[in-house]
């Protein structure tokens, strides 16, 4: 009796194990596959058979009035079964652009696909020939299969050629964009502000003159302050504060800071102003001006 070396025994065991694993693991495939080109208003052409290992040798011509019908039966582990995915990929080898078309598959595994030029994207119509590849796969342990069907040659009509005369739009890396933010708004020149400030101050004498012409009684100021010592000064101070906020907004702060300051001052001006006007109304009802 002659014994094999231990290394040879190990190699033989691994070979048997791999063969057993391949036999146990199911794989997807397709059978009874045929492709037929038919023309509108004419009889369909002959059926061209293909298998996962032997594609159609002759180029498949597809005109604008033609349609391709592909029929096959998908199997998993030698049994007809419907896969989760069954696509026909059309790829342009020059540009590496591709598109896929979904088969109409039944539970029995019988599948069919009808394809015309209208369903092929314009970016692929400009290619002289397309490589057709069939892909079958699904969930589970089944090994998917990808098999070449053949080469598709497109014959375009003049209208289609005119449509795809311009190069197709291709997505790719663009140049980096540098965004330039708009500069913050600036106040007008100081000379303009001074001119308008002078115009406002020039109107003050006319304002006080009209005030005294309408019989404004300044002698009631001590009495009004005695009757409402908090409301009158507080209301006047709130008016001054409003003017200070507007000046600050004009010179340095932004609109959000202005709104916050106005929100704080507004309740003070409203409450103190109502109390001050109530005191003035009381004096007028007494016949004092």
C-alpha positions in Angstrom: 0.0 0.0 0.0 1.3 3.5 -1.0 0.2 6.6 0.9 0.0 10.1 -0.6 2.0 12.9 1.0 0.0 15.1 3.4 0.1 18.2 1.1 -1.4 16.2 -1.7 -4.2 14.9 0.5 -5.0 18.4 1.7 -5.1 19.7 -1.9 -7.4 16.9 -3.0 -9.7 17.6 0.0 -9.9 21.3 -0.8 -10.7 20.5 -4.5 -13.5 18.1 -3.5 -14.8 20.6 -1.0 -14.9 23.4 -3.6 -16.7 21.1 -6.1 -19.2 20.2 -3.5 -19.8 23.8 -2.5 -20.4 24.8 -6.2 -22.8 21.9 -6.5 -24.8 22.9 -3.4 -24.9 26.7 -4.1 -27.6 27.5 -6.7 -26.9 29.9 -9.5 -29.0 31.9 -11.8 -29.1 31.3 -15.6 -31.5 31.6 -18.5 -32.7 29.2 -21.2 -34.7 29.3 -24.4 -33.4 32.8 -25.1 -34.1 34.3 -28.5 -34.0 37.7 -30.1 -36.3 38.7 -33.0 -36.3 42.0 -35.0 -39.6 43.0 -36.5 -40.5 45.9 -38.8 -43.7 47.9 -38.8 -46.1 46.6 -41.4 -43.9 43.6 -42.3 -43.3 40.1 -41.1 -41.0 39.5 -38.2 -37.5 38.4 -38.9 -36.0 35.1 -37.9 -35.4 34.2 -34.3 -31.7 34.4 -33.3 -30.8 32.1 -30.4 -28.2 32.9 -27.7 -27.1 31.4 -24.4 -25.1 32.7 -21.4 -21.9 31.5 -23.1 -22.6 32.0 -26.8 -23.9 35.5 -27.8 -25.3 36.4 -31.2 -22.3 36.7 -33.6 -23.8 38.9 -36.2 -24.6 42.6 -35.4 -28.2 43.3 -34.7 -29.5 46.1 -36.9 -32.2 48.3 -35.4 -33.9 50.9 -37.6 -36.3 53.7 -36.5 -39.3 51.6 -37.6 -38.0 48.3 -36.1 -38.6 46.8 -32.7 -36.6 44.1 -30.9 -38.4 41.3 -29.0 -36.3 39.2 -26.5 -37.8 36.1 -24.9 -36.2 33.8 -22.4 -36.8 31.7 -19.2 -34.9 32.4 -16.0 -33.8 29.5 -13.8 -32.2 29.2 -10.3 -30.6 25.9 -9.6 -32.0 24.3 -12.7 -35.6 25.2 -11.8 -37.7 28.0 -13.5 -38.1 30.9 -11.2 -38.8 34.6 -11.3 -35.7 36.7 -10.3 -35.8 40.0 -8.5 -33.8 41.8 -11.2 -33.7 41.1 -14.9 -32.2 43.8 -17.0 -30.8 44.4 -20.5 -27.8 46.8 -20.4 -26.9 48.8 -23.5 -23.4 50.3 -23.3 -21.4 52.5 -25.6 -17.8 51.3 -25.3 -16.4 54.6 -26.5 -18.0 56.9 -24.0 -18.8 54.3 -21.3 -22.4 55.6 -21.2 -25.0 53.0 -20.6 -28.7 52.5 -20.0 -30.8 49.6 -18.8 -34.2 48.2 -19.8 -36.4 46.0 -17.5 -37.9 42.7 -18.6 -41.5 41.9 -18.0 -41.2 38.6 -16.0 -43.8 36.2 -14.8 -43.7 33.9 -11.8 -42.9 30.9 -14.1 -39.6 32.7 -15.1 -40.7 33.5 -18.6 -39.6 37.0 -19.5 -40.0 39.3 -22.4 -38.6 42.7 -23.5 -39.7 44.9 -26.4 -37.3 47.6 -27.4 -37.4 50.4 -30.0 -35.2 53.4 -30.8 -37.6 55.7 -29.0 -36.8 54.0 -25.7 -33.0 54.5 -26.1 -31.6 57.7 -24.7 -30.3 60.3 -27.2 -26.8 60.1 -25.6 -26.6 56.5 -26.8 -28.3 57.0 -30.2 -25.2 58.9 -31.3 -23.1 55.8 -30.9 -22.6 53.6 -34.0 -23.0 50.4 -32.0 -24.0 49.3 -28.5 -23.0 46.3 -26.5 -26.0 44.4 -25.1 -25.6 42.6 -21.8 -28.2 40.5 -19.9 -28.1 40.6 -16.1 -30.0 38.2 -13.9 -30.0 38.3 -10.1 -32.1 38.1 -6.9 -32.1 37.9 -3.2 -30.8 34.8 -1.4 -27.8 32.6 -2.1 -28.3 32.4 -5.8 -25.2 33.5 -7.8 -26.2 36.2 -10.4 -25.2 35.9 -14.0 -24.1 38.5 -16.6 -24.0 37.4 -20.2 -23.4 39.2 -23.4 -26.3 39.1 -25.9 -24.6 40.7 -28.9 -23.9 44.0 -30.6 -26.6 46.5 -31.6 -26.2 48.6 -34.7 -28.4 51.7 -34.9 -29.7 53.0 -38.2 -31.1 56.5 -37.6 -33.5 58.5 -39.8 -32.8 62.1 -40.8 -35.0 63.6 -38.1 -33.3 61.7 -35.4 -29.9 62.6 -36.7 -30.9 66.3 -36.7 -32.0 66.0 -33.1 -28.7 64.5 -31.8 -26.5 66.7 -34.0 -25.3 68.6 -30.9 -23.1 66.7 -28.4 -25.0 65.0 -25.6 -24.9 66.5 -22.2 -22.5 64.6 -19.9 -22.2 65.1 -16.2 -18.7 65.5 -14.8 -16.5 67.5 -12.5 -16.9 71.3 -12.9 -14.5 74.1 -12.0 -14.5 75.2 -8.4 -16.8 78.1 -7.7 -15.5 81.0 -5.6 -18.4 82.9 -4.0 -17.9 86.6 -3.5 -20.1 88.0 -0.7 -21.7 91.4 -1.1 -20.1 94.1 1.0 -22.1 95.3 4.0 -24.1 98.5 3.4 -22.4 101.6 4.5 -23.8 104.9 5.8 -23.7 108.0 3.5 -20.8 110.4 3.7 -20.6 112.5 6.8 -21.2 115.7 4.8 -24.6 114.5 3.7 -25.6 113.6 7.3 -24.4 117.1 8.5 -26.5 118.8 5.8 -29.7 117.0 6.8 -29.0 117.5 10.5 -28.6 121.2 9.9 -32.0 121.2 8.0 -33.7 119.5 11.0 -32.2 122.0 13.5 -33.2 124.9 11.3 -36.8 123.8 11.6 -36.7 123.9 15.4 -37.2 127.7 15.8 -40.3 127.5 13.6 -41.6 124.6 15.7 -41.1 126.5 19.0 -42.6 129.7 17.4 -45.7 127.8 16.4 -45.8 126.2 19.9 -45.9 129.6 21.6 -48.3 131.1 19.0 -50.8 128.4 20.0 -50.6 129.6 23.6 -48.4 126.9 25.1 -48.2 127.6 28.8 -44.8 126.8 30.1 -45.7 128.0 33.6 -47.8 124.7 34.1 -44.6 122.7 33.9 -43.9 122.7 37.7 -47.6 121.7 38.3 -47.6 118.9 35.8 -44.3 117.5 37.2 -45.8 117.7 40.8 -49.0 115.9 39.7 -47.1 113.2 37.7 -43.4 113.3 38.7 -42.5 110.0 37.1 -44.6 109.7 33.9 -43.6 113.0 32.3 -39.8 112.6 32.7 -40.0 109.0 31.8 -42.0 109.6 28.7 -39.6 112.4 27.6 -36.6 110.1 28.3 -38.2 107.3 26.2 -38.5 109.7 23.2 -34.9 110.7 23.5 -33.9 107.0 23.8 -35.8 106.3 20.5 -33.9 109.1 18.8 -30.6 107.7 20.2 -31.5 104.2 18.9 -32.2 105.5 15.4 -28.9 107.4 15.4 -27.1 104.3 16.5 -28.7 102.3 13.7 -27.7 104.9 11.3 -24.1 104.8 12.4 -23.1 101.4 13.8 -25.7 98.8 14.9 -27.8 96.5 12.6 -31.5 96.1 12.2 -31.8 93.2 14.7 -30.1 95.2 17.5 -32.4 98.1 16.6 -35.5 95.9 17.0 -34.3 94.6 20.4 -33.7 98.1 21.7 -37.1 99.3 20.4 -38.8 96.3 22.0 -37.4 97.3 25.4 -38.2 101.1 25.1 -41.7 100.7 23.6 -43.5 99.5 26.7 -41.9 102.2 28.8 -43.0 104.9 26.3 -46.5 103.5 26.0 -47.2 103.3 29.8 -45.5 106.5 30.8 -47.1 108.3 27.8 -50.6 107.2 28.8 -50.1 108.4 32.4 -48.7 111.8 31.1 -51.6 112.3 28.7 -54.1 111.4 31.5 -52.6 114.2 33.6 -52.8 116.7 30.7 -56.4 115.7 30.1 -57.2 116.3 33.8 -55.9 119.9 33.7 -57.8 120.6 30.5 -61.1 119.4 32.0 -60.4 121.9 34.9 -60.1 124.7 32.3 -56.3 125.0 32.6 -54.1 125.2 29.5 
